Amino acid sequence: MALKRGPSESIPNFAMRFRTLVGEMKSEGVNADHSEQAWFFKQKLQLSEIQKQMLETTLGSDTDNYGICGREAVRLFKRVHMAGG
């Protein structure tokens, strides 16, 4: 399983896949804090620069909160696929 958003994969689908992977890692004893998860999630979203700026602006001071980051990424970009934009 590749740990980045694939070609034409929607952000909601990637977010669900990422959450599943985080859960699997926890069950194996690998624990990353919320700020590490948020950073890694944002890196693997494959967003354009303007999309990254939009997400960071929306997150405000919550940039290191994985739960909020995932929720806001899905809310902002629920219809965005790499092929289309």
C-alpha positions in Angstrom: 0.0 0.0 0.0 1.5 3.3 -1.1 1.3 6.0 1.6 0.4 8.9 -0.6 -2.7 10.0 -2.3 -2.8 8.1 -5.6 -3.8 9.4 -9.0 -7.5 10.3 -9.1 -7.9 9.2 -5.4 -10.2 11.6 -3.6 -9.1 13.2 -0.4 -11.9 11.5 1.6 -10.8 8.1 0.4 -7.1 8.9 1.2 -8.1 10.3 4.6 -9.9 7.0 5.4 -7.0 4.9 4.2 -4.6 7.0 6.3 -6.8 6.6 9.4 -6.8 2.9 8.9 -3.0 2.8 8.6 -2.6 4.9 11.8 -4.9 2.4 13.5 -2.9 -0.5 12.2 0.3 1.1 13.4 -1.1 1.6 16.9 -2.2 -2.0 17.1 1.4 -2.9 16.3 2.7 -0.7 19.0 3.9 2.2 16.8 2.6 5.4 18.3 3.0 8.8 16.7 1.6 11.9 18.4 -1.0 14.0 16.8 1.4 16.6 15.5 3.5 13.9 13.7 0.4 12.4 12.3 -0.9 15.8 11.1 2.5 16.6 9.4 2.7 13.3 7.7 -0.9 13.4 6.6 -0.4 16.9 5.0 2.8 15.8 3.3 1.1 12.8 1.7 -2.1 14.6 0.5 -0.3 15.8 -2.7 -1.9 19.2 -2.6 -1.0 22.1 -4.8 0.7 25.1 -3.2 -2.5 27.1 -3.1 -4.4 24.1 -1.6 -1.7 23.8 1.1 -2.1 27.5 1.9 -5.9 27.2 2.0 -5.6 24.3 4.5 -3.1 26.0 6.7 -5.3 29.2 6.7 -8.3 27.1 7.7 -6.4 25.3 10.4 -5.1 28.5 12.0 -3.5 27.4 15.3 -4.7 23.8 14.9 -2.0 22.9 12.3 -0.6 20.2 14.6 -3.9 18.5 15.4 -4.3 15.5 13.2 -8.1 15.1 13.9 -8.9 18.6 12.9 -6.4 18.5 10.0 -8.1 15.4 8.5 -11.6 16.8 9.0 -10.8 20.2 7.5 -8.9 18.6 4.5 -12.0 16.5 3.7 -14.3 19.4 4.2 -12.3 21.8 1.9 -11.3 19.3 -0.8 -14.0 16.6 -0.8 -14.4 16.8 -4.5 -10.8 17.3 -5.4 -9.0 14.5 -7.3 -5.5 14.8 -8.6 -6.4 14.3 -12.2 -9.0 17.1 -12.0 -7.4 19.4 -9.8 
